[in-house]
Structures are given as structure tokens and as C-alpha cells.
Amino acid sequence: MGRIAAAVVAVVTVVGLSSCASADIKPEDAYKIGCPLVDAAVTTGSVAGKATVAGLKKLRDSGALDAEPQRWLEAVISVLDSADPAKAGDDTKTLIRDGCASHGYPLHNL
């Protein structure tokens, strides 16, 4: 239940970020939003909501991210866009796990 609550909070954050054109978007925001979403998507086996992925894409396209978080966010979006997030490639999983862990969001399900 805690993972679902974290995913809901992340979705609300994404919607808030995507609706504020002048939001001060930081690289940490990508991890704060993406890590719980990936964990929840893998747990439930469901595809993340279109609004959530759209918000992450807006963050990706904002130009506010350096190369490392940009690459990480691309991997997260590919997992969230997939029909079966648990079947992501090993390199993608490693990139996502390492990024989440190094930013204080260890994953439990990927």
C-alpha cells in the first residue's frame, strides 16, 4: 500500500510540474518522481498513466537536466511506456537501479 501512495504522490508532483511552465525543475525531481513510479509499475505490472509519462517527457524535454539524469530519465520513460515494465533489459534496469540508489531512492522491485 505504501508503494501505491508513493506513486500517487509522484503523479501529483508530475502533474504539478507539467502544469507550471516556469517550475524550477532540478535533476533531483526526475529521481524523486521516476523512482517510485518505476517501482510501482513493476510491482503492479501495469503501464504508468499517460499523464505521468507525459509529465516525465516534459521534464526530459525541459533542457534542465544534465546528460546523466537525461539518460536515466530516458530509461525510466522506456520502462513506463512498455507493456511489461518487468521485462526491461538488464542494462536499462541497472541504469535505473543505480540512479535511484545514488539519489536516495533504492528500488525494491526492479
N, C-alpha and C positions, 0 to 999 in steps of 0.2 A: 504494500500500500504506500510506503514511503517513496518508492521509485515513481509511482504514478503521480504523487503530489509534486515531486521534483520536476517531473515532465510538464505538469500543468503550469507551474511557476515559470519554467523555461519558455513555454509557449506564450504566456502573457508577456514576458520580457521581450520575446521576438516581435510580437505584435506591436508592443510599445516602441521598440526600436525602428520598426519598419514604418510606423506612422509618424515618426518625428524626423523630418528631413535634416534638422540641424542637431541631431543627437550626437553627443560626444562619444563616438564609438572607439573602444580600445581593444587591443588584441585579446585581453583577458575576457572580454564579453563573448568572444567566439567560443572559448572553452567553457565559460560559465553556462552558456546556453546549449552548446553542442554535446558536451559530455553526458549530462543527464538524459538528453533525448536519445542518444545512441544506446545508452544502457537500457532505457525503457523500450525502445524499438526492438532490440534484440530479445528482451525478456518476453514481450507480448507477441513477437513475431509479426507485428503489424507495421505498415508503412506510416511514416510520420505524416501529419496533416499537411495539405498543400500550403496553407498559410504559414506554417512553421518553416517549411523548406523555402518558401518564397522570402521569408524574413532573413533566413541564413544566406540566401543568394544575394539579397540586398546588402547585407553586411559584407559578403565576399566582394561585391562589386563597388563598394564604397570608396576603395582606394586607401582606406585607413589601416590596412593590415600589411605587415612586413611579409617577406617571402615565406618564412616558416609557418606562421599561422594561416597564411593564404593556402599553402599546400595542404595543411592539416584540415582546413575547412572544406576544401575540395573533396577530400577523402570522406569527411563526415556527410557531406551532401550526397555523395555517390552511394553511401550506405543507406541513408534515409530515403533516397529515391528508389532504392532497389525493392523488388518484390519480396525478397527474403534477406533481411539485413544480416542474419547469422551466417550467410554463405559468402560474405566478403572475402576477398583474397587475403592471404597471410600478410603481405606487405602492407595492405591497407589497414588491417587490424592492428599490426604492430605500430604503424604511424599514429593511429588514433589512440591506442592504449598509452603509448609513450607521451604523446602530447597532453593527454588528460592527467596522467600521473605527475608529470613535471609541473603542472599548473594547479596541483592540489585536488584533482577530481579523479581518483582511481576508479576504474571501471570494474564492475563485478560480473558482467555477463558477456563481454566480448572476448 
